[in-house]
Amino acid sequence: MRHKLGNTGWSSGKAVPMSSGPSEFELYVRKLGLAEQNYATSVQLRRWCEQNRNRCYIPESLLKEWGIYVDPNMSDG
């Protein structure tokens, strides 16, 4: 019997467990030492978000604020 790769129960309707750790976005925000109210004014965070928009989670409010388009069919990685 062949071993099946991937999530064989993806269509079962059951919730998929989320990662228990922080996202890369959250890690980068911590590295920069930013409070949430300062996200939109950070040039460094905006640059990081533009570079990683198709690869990492970025809050939708920031994407809208900065006019960053995410291609759901593309991955930078």
PQR file of N, CA, C, O and H, with PARSE charges and radii, in Angstrom:
ATOM      1  N   MET A   1       0.845  -1.178   0.000 -0.4000 1.5000
ATOM      2  CA  MET A   1       0.000   0.000   0.000 -0.0000 2.0000
ATOM      3  C   MET A   1       0.893   1.244   0.000  0.5500 1.7000
ATOM      4  O   MET A   1       1.839   1.338   0.782 -0.5500 1.4000
ATOM      5  N   ARG A   2       0.586   2.185  -0.874 -0.4000 1.5000
ATOM      6  CA  ARG A   2       1.377   3.412  -0.973 -0.0000 2.0000
ATOM      7  C   ARG A   2       0.954   4.387   0.107  0.5500 1.7000
ATOM      8  O   ARG A   2      -0.220   4.481   0.466 -0.5500 1.4000
ATOM      9  H   ARG A   2      -0.183   2.109  -1.509  0.4000 1.0000
ATOM     10  N   HIS A   3       1.944   5.112   0.619 -0.4000 1.5000
ATOM     11  CA  HIS A   3       1.679   6.166   1.602 -0.0000 2.0000
ATOM     12  C   HIS A   3       1.168   7.395   0.877  0.5500 1.7000
ATOM     13  O   HIS A   3       1.775   7.837  -0.098 -0.5500 1.4000
ATOM     14  H   HIS A   3       2.898   5.035   0.327  0.4000 1.0000
ATOM     15  N   LYS A   4       0.062   7.951   1.339 -0.4000 1.5000
ATOM     16  CA  LYS A   4      -0.503   9.149   0.717 -0.0000 2.0000
ATOM     17  C   LYS A   4       0.161  10.385   1.303  0.5500 1.7000
ATOM     18  O   LYS A   4       0.291  10.516   2.520 -0.5500 1.4000
ATOM     19  H   LYS A   4      -0.431   7.591   2.131  0.4000 1.0000
ATOM     20  N   LEU A   5       0.576  11.281   0.435 -0.4000 1.5000
ATOM     21  CA  LEU A   5       1.206  12.512   0.867 -0.0000 2.0000
ATOM     22  C   LEU A   5       0.171  13.608   1.033  0.5500 1.7000
ATOM     23  O   LEU A   5      -0.894  13.568   0.416 -0.5500 1.4000
ATOM     24  H   LEU A   5       0.471  11.174  -0.553  0.4000 1.0000
ATOM     25  N   GLY A   6       0.482  14.572   1.857 -0.4000 1.5000
ATOM     26  CA  GLY A   6      -0.390  15.730   2.018 -0.0000 2.0000
ATOM     27  C   GLY A   6      -1.503  15.477   3.008  0.5500 1.7000
ATOM     28  O   GLY A   6      -1.515  14.459   3.700 -0.5500 1.4000
ATOM     29  H   GLY A   6       1.346  14.604   2.359  0.4000 1.0000
ATOM     30  N   ASN A   7      -2.428  16.397   3.071 -0.4000 1.5000
ATOM     31  CA  ASN A   7      -3.564  16.323   3.970 -0.0000 2.0000
ATOM     32  C   ASN A   7      -4.696  15.613   3.267  0.5500 1.7000
ATOM     33  O   ASN A   7      -5.421  16.219   2.478 -0.5500 1.4000
ATOM     34  H   ASN A   7      -2.418  17.224   2.509  0.4000 1.0000
ATOM     35  N   THR A   8      -4.853  14.334   3.547 -0.4000 1.5000
ATOM     36  CA  THR A   8      -5.862  13.546   2.860 -0.0000 2.0000
ATOM     37  C   THR A   8      -7.277  13.869   3.324  0.5500 1.7000
ATOM     38  O   THR A   8      -8.239  13.481   2.661 -0.5500 1.4000
ATOM     39  H   THR A   8      -4.264  13.842   4.188  0.4000 1.0000
ATOM     40  N   GLY A   9      -7.427  14.568   4.443 -0.4000 1.5000
ATOM     41  CA  GLY A   9      -8.750  14.920   4.943 -0.0000 2.0000
ATOM     42  C   GLY A   9      -9.120  16.360   4.669  0.5500 1.7000
ATOM     43  O   GLY A   9      -9.973  16.911   5.365 -0.5500 1.4000
ATOM     44  H   GLY A   9      -6.645  14.883   4.982  0.4000 1.0000
ATOM     45  N   TRP A  10      -8.509  16.990   3.680 -0.4000 1.5000
ATOM     46  CA  TRP A  10      -8.725  18.416   3.435 -0.0000 2.0000
ATOM     47  C   TRP A  10     -10.166  18.740   3.090  0.5500 1.7000
ATOM     48  O   TRP A  10     -10.619  19.857   3.340 -0.5500 1.4000
ATOM     49  H   TRP A  10      -7.816  16.543   3.115  0.4000 1.0000
ATOM     50  N   SER A  11     -10.898  17.793   2.525 -0.4000 1.5000
ATOM     51  CA  SER A  11     -12.279  18.067   2.127 -0.0000 2.0000
ATOM     52  C   SER A  11     -13.301  17.560   3.141  0.5500 1.7000
ATOM     53  O   SER A  11     -14.498  17.529   2.855 -0.5500 1.4000
ATOM     54  H   SER A  11     -10.530  16.886   2.322  0.4000 1.0000
ATOM     55  N   SER A  12     -12.837  17.166   4.311 -0.4000 1.5000
ATOM     56  CA  SER A  12     -13.743  16.591   5.302 -0.0000 2.0000
ATOM     57  C   SER A  12     -14.608  17.621   6.004  0.5500 1.7000
ATOM     58  O   SER A  12     -15.590  17.264   6.655 -0.5500 1.4000
ATOM     59  H   SER A  12     -11.864  17.191   4.543  0.4000 1.0000
ATOM     60  N   GLY A  13     -14.255  18.907   5.880 -0.4000 1.5000
ATOM     61  CA  GLY A  13     -15.018  19.945   6.565 -0.0000 2.0000
ATOM     62  C   GLY A  13     -14.528  20.200   7.975  0.5500 1.7000
ATOM     63  O   GLY A  13     -15.027  21.100   8.651 -0.5500 1.4000
ATOM     64  H   GLY A  13     -13.458  19.198   5.352  0.4000 1.0000
ATOM     65  N   LYS A  14     -13.559  19.420   8.430 -0.4000 1.5000
ATOM     66  CA  LYS A  14     -13.004  19.618   9.772 -0.0000 2.0000
ATOM     67  C   LYS A  14     -12.023  20.787   9.746  0.5500 1.7000
ATOM     68  O   LYS A  14     -11.341  21.024   8.749 -0.5500 1.4000
ATOM     69  H   LYS A  14     -13.154  18.689   7.881  0.4000 1.0000
ATOM     70  N   ALA A  15     -11.966  21.502  10.850 -0.4000 1.5000
ATOM     71  CA  ALA A  15     -11.052  22.639  10.960 -0.0000 2.0000
ATOM     72  C   ALA A  15      -9.611  22.163  10.907  0.5500 1.7000
ATOM     73  O   ALA A  15      -9.263  21.129  11.478 -0.5500 1.4000
ATOM     74  H   ALA A  15     -12.520  21.309  11.660  0.4000 1.0000
ATOM     75  N   VAL A  16      -8.788  22.922  10.221 -0.4000 1.5000
ATOM     76  CA  VAL A  16      -7.368  22.619  10.127 -0.0000 2.0000
ATOM     77  C   VAL A  16      -6.670  23.356  11.259  0.5500 1.7000
ATOM     78  O   VAL A  16      -6.855  24.565  11.404 -0.5500 1.4000
ATOM     79  H   VAL A  16      -9.071  23.761   9.758  0.4000 1.0000
ATOM     80  N   PRO A  17      -5.866  22.659  12.069 -0.5600 1.5000
ATOM     81  CA  PRO A  17      -5.199  23.341  13.184  0.2800 2.0000
ATOM     82  C   PRO A  17      -4.231  24.403  12.685  0.5500 1.7000
ATOM     83  O   PRO A  17      -3.487  24.184  11.729 -0.5500 1.4000
ATOM     84  N   MET A  18      -4.250  25.538  13.336 -0.4000 1.5000
ATOM     85  CA  MET A  18      -3.360  26.642  12.985 -0.0000 2.0000
ATOM     86  C   MET A  18      -2.028  26.468  13.702  0.5500 1.7000
ATOM     87  O   MET A  18      -1.932  25.751  14.699 -0.5500 1.4000
ATOM     88  H   MET A  18      -4.854  25.716  14.113  0.4000 1.0000
ATOM     89  N   SER A  19      -1.024  27.122  13.190 -0.4000 1.5000
ATOM     90  CA  SER A  19       0.285  27.093  13.815 -0.0000 2.0000
ATOM     91  C   SER A  19       0.190  27.733  15.193  0.5500 1.7000
ATOM     92  O   SER A  19      -0.497  28.738  15.375 -0.5500 1.4000
ATOM     93  H   SER A  19      -1.102  27.704  12.381  0.4000 1.0000
ATOM     94  N   SER A  20       0.875  27.151  16.149 -0.4000 1.5000
ATOM     95  CA  SER A  20       0.814  27.690  17.504 -0.0000 2.0000
ATOM     96  C   SER A  20       1.822  28.815  17.725  0.5500 1.7000
ATOM     97  O   SER A  20       1.761  29.513  18.737 -0.5500 1.4000
ATOM     98  H   SER A  20       1.433  26.334  16.001  0.4000 1.0000
ATOM     99  N   GLY A  21       2.736  28.992  16.798 -0.4000 1.5000
ATOM    100  CA  GLY A  21       3.754  30.029  16.950 -0.0000 2.0000
ATOM    101  C   GLY A  21       3.378  31.315  16.244  0.5500 1.7000
ATOM    102  O   GLY A  21       2.395  31.364  15.505 -0.5500 1.4000
ATOM    103  H   GLY A  21       2.786  28.425  15.975  0.4000 1.0000
ATOM    104  N   PRO A  22       4.163  32.354  16.474 -0.5600 1.5000
ATOM    105  CA  PRO A  22       3.892  33.644  15.818  0.2800 2.0000
ATOM    106  C   PRO A  22       4.197  33.572  14.326  0.5500 1.7000
ATOM    107  O   PRO A  22       5.044  32.794  13.887 -0.5500 1.4000
ATOM    108  N   SER A  23       3.493  34.399  13.553 -0.4000 1.5000
ATOM    109  CA  SER A  23       3.728  34.458  12.112 -0.0000 2.0000
ATOM    110  C   SER A  23       5.033  35.213  11.848  0.5500 1.7000
ATOM    111  O   SER A  23       5.578  35.858  12.744 -0.5500 1.4000
ATOM    112  H   SER A  23       2.805  35.032  13.909  0.4000 1.0000
ATOM    113  N   GLU A  24       5.521  35.128  10.622 -0.4000 1.5000
ATOM    114  CA  GLU A  24       6.738  35.866  10.267 -0.0000 2.0000
ATOM    115  C   GLU A  24       6.508  37.364  10.387  0.5500 1.7000
ATOM    116  O   GLU A  24       7.414  38.110  10.759 -0.5500 1.4000
ATOM    117  H   GLU A  24       5.078  34.605   9.894  0.4000 1.0000
ATOM    118  N   PHE A  25       5.280  37.807  10.068 -0.4000 1.5000
ATOM    119  CA  PHE A  25       4.940  39.215  10.226 -0.0000 2.0000
ATOM    120  C   PHE A  25       5.097  39.629  11.687  0.5500 1.7000
ATOM    121  O   PHE A  25       5.722  40.647  11.985 -0.5500 1.4000
ATOM    122  H   PHE A  25       4.544  37.201   9.766  0.4000 1.0000
ATOM    123  N   GLU A  26       4.532  38.842  12.590 -0.4000 1.5000
ATOM    124  CA  GLU A  26       4.623  39.148  14.024 -0.0000 2.0000
ATOM    125  C   GLU A  26       6.062  39.148  14.511  0.5500 1.7000
ATOM    126  O   GLU A  26       6.442  39.993  15.322 -0.5500 1.4000
ATOM    127  H   GLU A  26       4.025  38.015  12.348  0.4000 1.0000
ATOM    128  N   LEU A  27       6.855  38.219  14.030 -0.4000 1.5000
ATOM    129  CA  LEU A  27       8.268  38.173  14.418 -0.0000 2.0000
ATOM    130  C   LEU A  27       9.009  39.417  13.942  0.5500 1.7000
ATOM    131  O   LEU A  27       9.838  39.964  14.669 -0.5500 1.4000
ATOM    132  H   LEU A  27       6.546  37.533  13.372  0.4000 1.0000
ATOM    133  N   TYR A  28       8.714  39.865  12.723 -0.4000 1.5000
ATOM    134  CA  TYR A  28       9.393  41.042  12.181 -0.0000 2.0000
ATOM    135  C   TYR A  28       8.970  42.311  12.921  0.5500 1.7000
ATOM    136  O   TYR A  28       9.791  43.190  13.181 -0.5500 1.4000
ATOM    137  H   TYR A  28       8.041  39.421  12.132  0.4000 1.0000
ATOM    138  N   VAL A  29       7.690  42.397  13.254 -0.4000 1.5000
ATOM    139  CA  VAL A  29       7.190  43.547  14.021 -0.0000 2.0000
ATOM    140  C   VAL A  29       7.900  43.617  15.374  0.5500 1.7000
ATOM    141  O   VAL A  29       8.293  44.693  15.825 -0.5500 1.4000
ATOM    142  H   VAL A  29       7.023  41.682  13.043  0.4000 1.0000
ATOM    143  N   ARG A  30       8.058  42.459  16.015 -0.4000 1.5000
ATOM    144  CA  ARG A  30       8.780  42.416  17.303 -0.0000 2.0000
ATOM    145  C   ARG A  30      10.226  42.858  17.122  0.5500 1.7000
ATOM    146  O   ARG A  30      10.752  43.626  17.928 -0.5500 1.4000
ATOM    147  H   ARG A  30       7.738  41.585  15.649  0.4000 1.0000
ATOM    148  N   LYS A  31      10.860  42.376  16.072 -0.4000 1.5000
ATOM    149  CA  LYS A  31      12.254  42.734  15.793 -0.0000 2.0000
ATOM    150  C   LYS A  31      12.399  44.247  15.639  0.5500 1.7000
ATOM    151  O   LYS A  31      13.377  44.836  16.099 -0.5500 1.4000
ATOM    152  H   LYS A  31      10.433  41.752  15.417  0.4000 1.0000
ATOM    153  N   LEU A  32      11.412  44.871  14.985 -0.4000 1.5000
ATOM    154  CA  LEU A  32      11.438  46.320  14.797 -0.0000 2.0000
ATOM    155  C   LEU A  32      11.013  47.073  16.062  0.5500 1.7000
ATOM    156  O   LEU A  32      11.261  48.272  16.187 -0.5500 1.4000
ATOM    157  H   LEU A  32      10.617  44.393  14.611  0.4000 1.0000
ATOM    158  N   GLY A  33      10.376  46.369  16.992 -0.4000 1.5000
ATOM    159  CA  GLY A  33       9.919  47.008  18.226 -0.0000 2.0000
ATOM    160  C   GLY A  33       8.731  47.932  18.014  0.5500 1.7000
ATOM    161  O   GLY A  33       8.611  48.956  18.686 -0.5500 1.4000
ATOM    162  H   GLY A  33      10.174  45.395  16.890  0.4000 1.0000
ATOM    163  N   LEU A  34       7.861  47.579  17.090 -0.4000 1.5000
ATOM    164  CA  LEU A  34       6.731  48.440  16.747 -0.0000 2.0000
ATOM    165  C   LEU A  34       5.480  48.106  17.557  0.5500 1.7000
ATOM    166  O   LEU A  34       5.195  46.939  17.828 -0.5500 1.4000
ATOM    167  H   LEU A  34       7.958  46.747  16.544  0.4000 1.0000
ATOM    168  N   ALA A  35       4.746  49.138  17.935 -0.4000 1.5000
ATOM    169  CA  ALA A  35       3.413  48.970  18.494 -0.0000 2.0000
ATOM    170  C   ALA A  35       2.446  48.983  17.314  0.5500 1.7000
ATOM    171  O   ALA A  35       2.755  49.544  16.263 -0.5500 1.4000
ATOM    172  H   ALA A  35       4.977  50.086  17.715  0.4000 1.0000
ATOM    173  N   GLU A  36       1.286  48.372  17.485 -0.4000 1.5000
ATOM    174  CA  GLU A  36       0.335  48.247  16.380 -0.0000 2.0000
ATOM    175  C   GLU A  36      -0.039  49.597  15.779  0.5500 1.7000
ATOM    176  O   GLU A  36      -0.221  49.700  14.566 -0.5500 1.4000
ATOM    177  H   GLU A  36       1.036  47.917  18.340  0.4000 1.0000
ATOM    178  N   GLN A  37      -0.154  50.612  16.591 -0.4000 1.5000
ATOM    179  CA  GLN A  37      -0.535  51.932  16.070 -0.0000 2.0000
ATOM    180  C   GLN A  37       0.556  52.562  15.202  0.5500 1.7000
ATOM    181  O   GLN A  37       0.305  53.563  14.531 -0.5500 1.4000
ATOM    182  H   GLN A  37      -0.006  50.528  17.576  0.4000 1.0000
ATOM    183  N   ASN A  38       1.771  51.984  15.207 -0.4000 1.5000
ATOM    184  CA  ASN A  38       2.878  52.509  14.400 -0.0000 2.0000
ATOM    185  C   ASN A  38       3.170  51.695  13.144  0.5500 1.7000
ATOM    186  O   ASN A  38       4.079  52.040  12.388 -0.5500 1.4000
ATOM    187  H   ASN A  38       1.975  51.171  15.752  0.4000 1.0000
ATOM    188  N   TYR A  39       2.424  50.628  12.909 -0.4000 1.5000
ATOM    189  CA  TYR A  39       2.673  49.777  11.744 -0.0000 2.0000
ATOM    190  C   TYR A  39       2.629  50.581  10.446  0.5500 1.7000
ATOM    191  O   TYR A  39       3.554  50.503   9.637 -0.5500 1.4000
ATOM    192  H   TYR A  39       1.686  50.347  13.522  0.4000 1.0000
ATOM    193  N   ALA A  40       1.573  51.343  10.247 -0.4000 1.5000
ATOM    194  CA  ALA A  40       1.341  52.020   8.969 -0.0000 2.0000
ATOM    195  C   ALA A  40       2.373  53.101   8.655  0.5500 1.7000
ATOM    196  O   ALA A  40       2.546  53.462   7.491 -0.5500 1.4000
ATOM    197  H   ALA A  40       0.822  51.406  10.904  0.4000 1.0000
ATOM    198  N   THR A  41       3.055  53.618   9.663 -0.4000 1.5000
ATOM    199  CA  THR A  41       4.043  54.677   9.426 -0.0000 2.0000
ATOM    200  C   THR A  41       5.469  54.160   9.328  0.5500 1.7000
ATOM    201  O   THR A  41       6.393  54.941   9.105 -0.5500 1.4000
ATOM    202  H   THR A  41       2.914  53.325  10.608  0.4000 1.0000
ATOM    203  N   SER A  42       5.662  52.863   9.490 -0.4000 1.5000
ATOM    204  CA  SER A  42       6.999  52.285   9.449 -0.0000 2.0000
ATOM    205  C   SER A  42       7.447  51.994   8.018  0.5500 1.7000
ATOM    206  O   SER A  42       6.851  51.165   7.330 -0.5500 1.4000
ATOM    207  H   SER A  42       4.910  52.229   9.672  0.4000 1.0000
ATOM    208  N   VAL A  43       8.485  52.670   7.583 -0.4000 1.5000
ATOM    209  CA  VAL A  43       9.036  52.453   6.240 -0.0000 2.0000
ATOM    210  C   VAL A  43       9.636  51.053   6.139  0.5500 1.7000
ATOM    211  O   VAL A  43       9.485  50.385   5.117 -0.5500 1.4000
ATOM    212  H   VAL A  43       8.969  53.343   8.142  0.4000 1.0000
ATOM    213  N   GLN A  44      10.314  50.608   7.192 -0.4000 1.5000
ATOM    214  CA  GLN A  44      10.945  49.287   7.178 -0.0000 2.0000
ATOM    215  C   GLN A  44       9.896  48.181   7.084  0.5500 1.7000
ATOM    216  O   GLN A  44      10.077  47.213   6.345 -0.5500 1.4000
ATOM    217  H   GLN A  44      10.437  51.151   8.023  0.4000 1.0000
ATOM    218  N   LEU A  45       8.800  48.322   7.831 -0.4000 1.5000
ATOM    219  CA  LEU A  45       7.752  47.300   7.793 -0.0000 2.0000
ATOM    220  C   LEU A  45       7.078  47.281   6.425  0.5500 1.7000
ATOM    221  O   LEU A  45       6.785  46.214   5.886 -0.5500 1.4000
ATOM    222  H   LEU A  45       8.653  49.108   8.431  0.4000 1.0000
ATOM    223  N   ARG A  46       6.838  48.454   5.872 -0.4000 1.5000
ATOM    224  CA  ARG A  46       6.214  48.517   4.542 -0.0000 2.0000
ATOM    225  C   ARG A  46       7.097  47.843   3.501  0.5500 1.7000
ATOM    226  O   ARG A  46       6.596  47.099   2.659 -0.5500 1.4000
ATOM    227  H   ARG A  46       7.076  49.321   6.310  0.4000 1.0000
ATOM    228  N   ARG A  47       8.387  48.088   3.545 -0.4000 1.5000
ATOM    229  CA  ARG A  47       9.320  47.465   2.597 -0.0000 2.0000
ATOM    230  C   ARG A  47       9.281  45.943   2.745  0.5500 1.7000
ATOM    231  O   ARG A  47       9.236  45.219   1.750 -0.5500 1.4000
ATOM    232  H   ARG A  47       8.794  48.693   4.230  0.4000 1.0000
ATOM    233  N   TRP A  48       9.299  45.459   3.996 -0.4000 1.5000
ATOM    234  CA  TRP A  48       9.253  44.024   4.257 -0.0000 2.0000
ATOM    235  C   TRP A  48       7.946  43.431   3.709  0.5500 1.7000
ATOM    236  O   TRP A  48       7.955  42.365   3.092 -0.5500 1.4000
ATOM    237  H   TRP A  48       9.336  46.047   4.804  0.4000 1.0000
ATOM    238  N   CYS A  49       6.830  44.125   3.938 -0.4000 1.5000
ATOM    239  CA  CYS A  49       5.527  43.646   3.478 -0.0000 2.0000
ATOM    240  C   CYS A  49       5.469  43.593   1.956  0.5500 1.7000
ATOM    241  O   CYS A  49       4.922  42.645   1.393 -0.5500 1.4000
ATOM    242  H   CYS A  49       6.823  44.990   4.439  0.4000 1.0000
ATOM    243  N   GLU A  50       6.023  44.594   1.286 -0.4000 1.5000
ATOM    244  CA  GLU A  50       6.047  44.595  -0.179 -0.0000 2.0000
ATOM    245  C   GLU A  50       6.855  43.416  -0.708  0.5500 1.7000
ATOM    246  O   GLU A  50       6.470  42.789  -1.695 -0.5500 1.4000
ATOM    247  H   GLU A  50       6.467  45.364   1.744  0.4000 1.0000
ATOM    248  N   GLN A  51       7.969  43.115  -0.058 -0.4000 1.5000
ATOM    249  CA  GLN A  51       8.834  42.017  -0.501 -0.0000 2.0000
ATOM    250  C   GLN A  51       8.235  40.645  -0.214  0.5500 1.7000
ATOM    251  O   GLN A  51       8.509  39.686  -0.935 -0.5500 1.4000
ATOM    252  H   GLN A  51       8.282  43.624   0.744  0.4000 1.0000
ATOM    253  N   ASN A  52       7.419  40.547   0.834 -0.4000 1.5000
ATOM    254  CA  ASN A  52       6.897  39.252   1.274 -0.0000 2.0000
ATOM    255  C   ASN A  52       5.394  39.098   1.107  0.5500 1.7000
ATOM    256  O   ASN A  52       4.800  38.180   1.672 -0.5500 1.4000
ATOM    257  H   ASN A  52       7.197  41.326   1.419  0.4000 1.0000
ATOM    258  N   ARG A  53       4.777  39.976   0.345 -0.4000 1.5000
ATOM    259  CA  ARG A  53       3.318  40.011   0.234 -0.0000 2.0000
ATOM    260  C   ARG A  53       2.696  38.721  -0.274  0.5500 1.7000
ATOM    261  O   ARG A  53       1.572  38.397   0.112 -0.5500 1.4000
ATOM    262  H   ARG A  53       5.260  40.722  -0.115  0.4000 1.0000
ATOM    263  N   ASN A  54       3.375  37.989  -1.111 -0.4000 1.5000
ATOM    264  CA  ASN A  54       2.833  36.748  -1.659 -0.0000 2.0000
ATOM    265  C   ASN A  54       3.310  35.513  -0.908  0.5500 1.7000
ATOM    266  O   ASN A  54       2.978  34.388  -1.282 -0.5500 1.4000
ATOM    267  H   ASN A  54       4.288  38.253  -1.425  0.4000 1.0000
ATOM    268  N   ARG A  55       4.086  35.721   0.148 -0.4000 1.5000
ATOM    269  CA  ARG A  55       4.669  34.597   0.872 -0.0000 2.0000
ATOM    270  C   ARG A  55       4.229  34.515   2.324  0.5500 1.7000
ATOM    271  O   ARG A  55       4.124  33.419   2.874 -0.5500 1.4000
ATOM    272  H   ARG A  55       4.356  36.635   0.451  0.4000 1.0000
ATOM    273  N   CYS A  56       3.971  35.652   2.954 -0.4000 1.5000
ATOM    274  CA  CYS A  56       3.683  35.704   4.386 -0.0000 2.0000
ATOM    275  C   CYS A  56       2.348  36.375   4.672  0.5500 1.7000
ATOM    276  O   CYS A  56       1.830  37.152   3.870 -0.5500 1.4000
ATOM    277  H   CYS A  56       4.057  36.542   2.508  0.4000 1.0000
ATOM    278  N   TYR A  57       1.810  36.051   5.837 -0.4000 1.5000
ATOM    279  CA  TYR A  57       0.606  36.727   6.308 -0.0000 2.0000
ATOM    280  C   TYR A  57       0.928  38.196   6.575  0.5500 1.7000
ATOM    281  O   TYR A  57       1.935  38.518   7.204 -0.5500 1.4000
ATOM    282  H   TYR A  57       2.230  35.420   6.489  0.4000 1.0000
ATOM    283  N   ILE A  58       0.057  39.081   6.086 -0.4000 1.5000
ATOM    284  CA  ILE A  58       0.135  40.511   6.360 -0.0000 2.0000
ATOM    285  C   ILE A  58      -1.296  40.959   6.618  0.5500 1.7000
ATOM    286  O   ILE A  58      -2.188  40.635   5.834 -0.5500 1.4000
ATOM    287  H   ILE A  58      -0.762  38.819   5.574  0.4000 1.0000
ATOM    288  N   PRO A  59      -1.539  41.699   7.702 -0.5600 1.5000
ATOM    289  CA  PRO A  59      -2.913  42.133   7.983  0.2800 2.0000
ATOM    290  C   PRO A  59      -3.530  42.878   6.799  0.5500 1.7000
ATOM    291  O   PRO A  59      -2.895  43.735   6.185 -0.5500 1.4000
ATOM    292  N   GLU A  60      -4.765  42.537   6.500 -0.4000 1.5000
ATOM    293  CA  GLU A  60      -5.457  43.117   5.356 -0.0000 2.0000
ATOM    294  C   GLU A  60      -5.549  44.638   5.448  0.5500 1.7000
ATOM    295  O   GLU A  60      -5.497  45.328   4.430 -0.5500 1.4000
ATOM    296  H   GLU A  60      -5.281  41.841   7.000  0.4000 1.0000
ATOM    297  N   SER A  61      -5.684  45.160   6.664 -0.4000 1.5000
ATOM    298  CA  SER A  61      -5.783  46.615   6.833 -0.0000 2.0000
ATOM    299  C   SER A  61      -4.520  47.317   6.343  0.5500 1.7000
ATOM    300  O   SER A  61      -4.605  48.404   5.770 -0.5500 1.4000
ATOM    301  H   SER A  61      -5.726  44.599   7.491  0.4000 1.0000
ATOM    302  N   LEU A  62      -3.356  46.718   6.557 -0.4000 1.5000
ATOM    303  CA  LEU A  62      -2.104  47.315   6.066 -0.0000 2.0000
ATOM    304  C   LEU A  62      -2.003  47.208   4.551  0.5500 1.7000
ATOM    305  O   LEU A  62      -1.566  48.147   3.885 -0.5500 1.4000
ATOM    306  H   LEU A  62      -3.287  45.836   7.022  0.4000 1.0000
ATOM    307  N   LEU A  63      -2.403  46.076   4.015 -0.4000 1.5000
ATOM    308  CA  LEU A  63      -2.375  45.913   2.562 -0.0000 2.0000
ATOM    309  C   LEU A  63      -3.230  46.988   1.904  0.5500 1.7000
ATOM    310  O   LEU A  63      -2.822  47.590   0.911 -0.5500 1.4000
ATOM    311  H   LEU A  63      -2.758  45.314   4.556  0.4000 1.0000
ATOM    312  N   LYS A  64      -4.409  47.225   2.455 -0.4000 1.5000
ATOM    313  CA  LYS A  64      -5.302  48.259   1.912 -0.0000 2.0000
ATOM    314  C   LYS A  64      -4.701  49.640   2.086  0.5500 1.7000
ATOM    315  O   LYS A  64      -4.712  50.444   1.154 -0.5500 1.4000
ATOM    316  H   LYS A  64      -4.740  46.736   3.261  0.4000 1.0000
ATOM    317  N   GLU A  65      -4.176  49.924   3.273 -0.4000 1.5000
ATOM    318  CA  GLU A  65      -3.598  51.247   3.564 -0.0000 2.0000
ATOM    319  C   GLU A  65      -2.475  51.590   2.593  0.5500 1.7000
ATOM    320  O   GLU A  65      -2.368  52.727   2.134 -0.5500 1.4000
ATOM    321  H   GLU A  65      -4.168  49.271   4.030  0.4000 1.0000
ATOM    322  N   TRP A  66      -1.644  50.608   2.285 -0.4000 1.5000
ATOM    323  CA  TRP A  66      -0.484  50.837   1.430 -0.0000 2.0000
ATOM    324  C   TRP A  66      -0.760  50.543  -0.040  0.5500 1.7000
ATOM    325  O   TRP A  66       0.105  50.786  -0.882 -0.5500 1.4000
ATOM    326  H   TRP A  66      -1.731  49.684   2.658  0.4000 1.0000
ATOM    327  N   GLY A  67      -1.921  50.035  -0.365 -0.4000 1.5000
ATOM    328  CA  GLY A  67      -2.239  49.714  -1.759 -0.0000 2.0000
ATOM    329  C   GLY A  67      -1.401  48.574  -2.300  0.5500 1.7000
ATOM    330  O   GLY A  67      -1.019  48.578  -3.471 -0.5500 1.4000
ATOM    331  H   GLY A  67      -2.623  49.838   0.319  0.4000 1.0000
ATOM    332  N   ILE A  68      -1.111  47.592  -1.446 -0.4000 1.5000
ATOM    333  CA  ILE A  68      -0.307  46.435  -1.851 -0.0000 2.0000
ATOM    334  C   ILE A  68      -1.253  45.335  -2.323  0.5500 1.7000
ATOM    335  O   ILE A  68      -2.159  44.926  -1.596 -0.5500 1.4000
ATOM    336  H   ILE A  68      -1.421  47.589  -0.495  0.4000 1.0000
ATOM    337  N   TYR A  69      -1.032  44.864  -3.546 -0.4000 1.5000
ATOM    338  CA  TYR A  69      -1.825  43.791  -4.121 -0.0000 2.0000
ATOM    339  C   TYR A  69      -1.154  42.447  -3.861  0.5500 1.7000
ATOM    340  O   TYR A  69       0.049  42.293  -4.071 -0.5500 1.4000
ATOM    341  H   TYR A  69      -0.297  45.197  -4.137  0.4000 1.0000
ATOM    342  N   VAL A  70      -1.937  41.483  -3.403 -0.4000 1.5000
ATOM    343  CA  VAL A  70      -1.446  40.125  -3.176 -0.0000 2.0000
ATOM    344  C   VAL A  70      -2.052  39.215  -4.228  0.5500 1.7000
ATOM    345  O   VAL A  70      -3.271  39.171  -4.393 -0.5500 1.4000
ATOM    346  H   VAL A  70      -2.914  41.609  -3.232  0.4000 1.0000
ATOM    347  N   ASP A  71      -1.206  38.492  -4.937 -0.4000 1.5000
ATOM    348  CA  ASP A  71      -1.663  37.527  -5.930 -0.0000 2.0000
ATOM    349  C   ASP A  71      -1.894  36.195  -5.228  0.5500 1.7000
ATOM    350  O   ASP A  71      -0.926  35.552  -4.823 -0.5500 1.4000
ATOM    351  H   ASP A  71      -0.215  38.528  -4.803  0.4000 1.0000
ATOM    352  N   PRO A  72      -3.145  35.755  -5.068 -0.5600 1.5000
ATOM    353  CA  PRO A  72      -3.413  34.520  -4.351  0.2800 2.0000
ATOM    354  C   PRO A  72      -2.898  33.278  -5.066  0.5500 1.7000
ATOM    355  O   PRO A  72      -2.845  32.205  -4.465 -0.5500 1.4000
ATOM    356  N   ASN A  73      -2.523  33.397  -6.321 -0.4000 1.5000
ATOM    357  CA  ASN A  73      -2.045  32.251  -7.097 -0.0000 2.0000
ATOM    358  C   ASN A  73      -0.536  32.210  -7.214  0.5500 1.7000
ATOM    359  O   ASN A  73       0.012  31.395  -7.956 -0.5500 1.4000
ATOM    360  H   ASN A  73      -2.567  34.268  -6.809  0.4000 1.0000
ATOM    361  N   MET A  74       0.142  33.088  -6.483 -0.4000 1.5000
ATOM    362  CA  MET A  74       1.600  33.179  -6.613 -0.0000 2.0000
ATOM    363  C   MET A  74       2.270  33.028  -5.258  0.5500 1.7000
ATOM    364  O   MET A  74       1.702  33.369  -4.220 -0.5500 1.4000
ATOM    365  H   MET A  74      -0.303  33.750  -5.880  0.4000 1.0000
ATOM    366  N   SER A  75       3.476  32.516  -5.291 -0.4000 1.5000
ATOM    367  CA  SER A  75       4.291  32.413  -4.090 -0.0000 2.0000
ATOM    368  C   SER A  75       5.691  32.879  -4.420  0.5500 1.7000
ATOM    369  O   SER A  75       6.273  32.444  -5.414 -0.5500 1.4000
ATOM    370  H   SER A  75       3.937  32.239  -6.134  0.4000 1.0000
ATOM    371  N   ASP A  76       6.250  33.777  -3.583 -0.4000 1.5000
ATOM    372  CA  ASP A  76       7.612  34.257  -3.810 -0.0000 2.0000
ATOM    373  C   ASP A  76       8.648  33.211  -3.459  0.5500 1.7000
ATOM    374  O   ASP A  76       9.801  33.319  -3.876 -0.5500 1.4000
ATOM    375  H   ASP A  76       5.777  34.131  -2.776  0.4000 1.0000
ATOM    376  N   GLY A  77       8.259  32.206  -2.703 -0.4000 1.5000
ATOM    377  CA  GLY A  77       9.210  31.208  -2.235 -0.0000 2.0000
ATOM    378  C   GLY A  77       9.390  30.173  -3.206  0.5500 1.7000
ATOM    379  O   GLY A  77      10.162  29.241  -2.979 -0.5500 1.4000
ATOM    380  H   GLY A  77       7.323  32.119  -2.364  0.4000 1.0000
TER
END
